Amino acid sequence: MLLILNVIFVLVAIAMIALILMQRGAGAQAGSGFGGGASATVFGARGSSSFLTKATKWLAVAFFLITFYMAWEATHGARLADVAANDLGVMAEVPAASQGAPSGSAPATPGLSATPAVPEAAPVAAPEVPEAPSQPAAEAEAPAEGG
């Protein structure tokens, strides 16, 4: 059903594009005063505007109706899929594995521990900061002579 709607949806979209591109713009009416023969058209003396606008309107209505139905169908199908995802069927009978320590059924690998050993890092020596030279208090307070 949705495959057929998708095909119709694409055909309606292509038809709308073609009809919109065939219509004249608002400025095209000004050219008819300078010798544009509106009576020589395929659609009659009134021109194609009436047919093209009505056809575009109905294609747009069909386009939006198909769009809304497909959106509703997608959300309705998503709800049903959520319910089906919770039903595990045969897998509901399988007991859940414990999530704590690994089971004892698997043999341990000789020579290897379960967790890798982390090598001890060498202590990092902090660089020594040289001590500031001690100055006598008299020299530090004496004003500099200059002049």
N, C-alpha and C positions, 0 to 999 in steps of 0.2 A: 504494500500500500504506500509506504513512504518512498519507495523507489519511483513509483508512478508519479507521486506528487513532486518529487525532485525534478523529474523530467519536465513536467508541466510548468513548474516554477521557473526553470531555466528558459523554456520557450516563451513564457509570458514576459520575462525580463528582457529577452532579446527583442521581442515584438514591441515592447514599450520603448526601448532605446531607438529602434528604427522609426517608430511613429513620432517620437519627440524630435528626432533629427530631421524628419521630413516637413515638420511644421514651419511656417514662416514666423519670423520674429515680429515684434511690434513695429520696427522701422521699415518692414517690407511693404506696408500699406502706402507709404509715401511714394513709392516707385510706380504704383498703378496709375497715378495721375498723369504720368508722362508717357503714356502709350502702352502700359502693361495691360494686355488683354485678358481680363478675368473670365470672359465668356468662352474662351478657347480651352478651358481646362477639362480634364477627364470627368471631374465630379460635378460639372454644371456651371451655370453662371454665378452661383453663390460662392463657388470655390471649394477648396478642400478643407477649409478650416472647420466647418461644422462636422464633417465625417471624422476627421483626424482627432478633434478634441473629444468627441463622444467615445471614439474607440480607445483613446488614451485614458479617459476617465474610467471606463469599464475594465481595462487591463490593470489599471492601478488598484481598483477595488479587488479584483481577483488576486493580484499580487499580495496585497495586505491580508486578505482572508487566508490565503495559503500560508503566509508567514506566521500568522497568529495560530493557525491550527498546528503547524509543525512545531512551534515553540511549546504549545500546550502538550502535544504528544511526547516531546522530548522530556519535559518535566514529569509527566505522568509515568513514562517509562523508567525514569531515574528513580522514582519512589518505589516502583515494583522491584527494581534491581537491588535496592538497599535491603528490602525485605528478603529477597532471595539470597543475598550475600550472608545474612545472619543464619540461614538454614544450612548447616554443614552436611546434612545427609548422613552418609556412612561414616564420615570423618568425625561426627559427633560422638561416636562410640569409642574412639581411640582415647586412652587416658592421657592427660596432659603430663609432659615431662616436668620433673622438679627443676626449679630454676636456681637452686642453691648450689651445693658442691656437685661436681661431676659424678656420675654414677660409677660404681666400682666394676662395671662390666668391661670397660676398656682397660687393657693392660698398660702399665706404666712403661715408658721407654727407658731402658737401662742407661744410666750415665747422664741423663738429662733431668733436671728438676722441672716442676710445673711452671715456675716463674724464672726467667733468666736472671742470672746474678749480675748486679751492677758493680763494676769495678770502682774501688775507692779512689776518689780524686786526691791528687797530691795537694798537700796544704799550700796555699798561695801565701808567699811572704809579702808583707806590706813593705813598700819602699821606706827606707829610713829617712826621716826628715832631719836635716842638720839643725842643731840648736843655734839660736841667735847669739851673737857675741854679746857678752855682758859688758855694758859700759858703766863707768862710774857715774853716779848721780850728778856730780859736779859738772862733768863734761856734757851731759845731756841737757842740763838746765842753762848752761852758759849761752848767752846770746852770741850770735856770729858777728864778728867784727868785720866791718867792711864800709867802704864809704866813698 
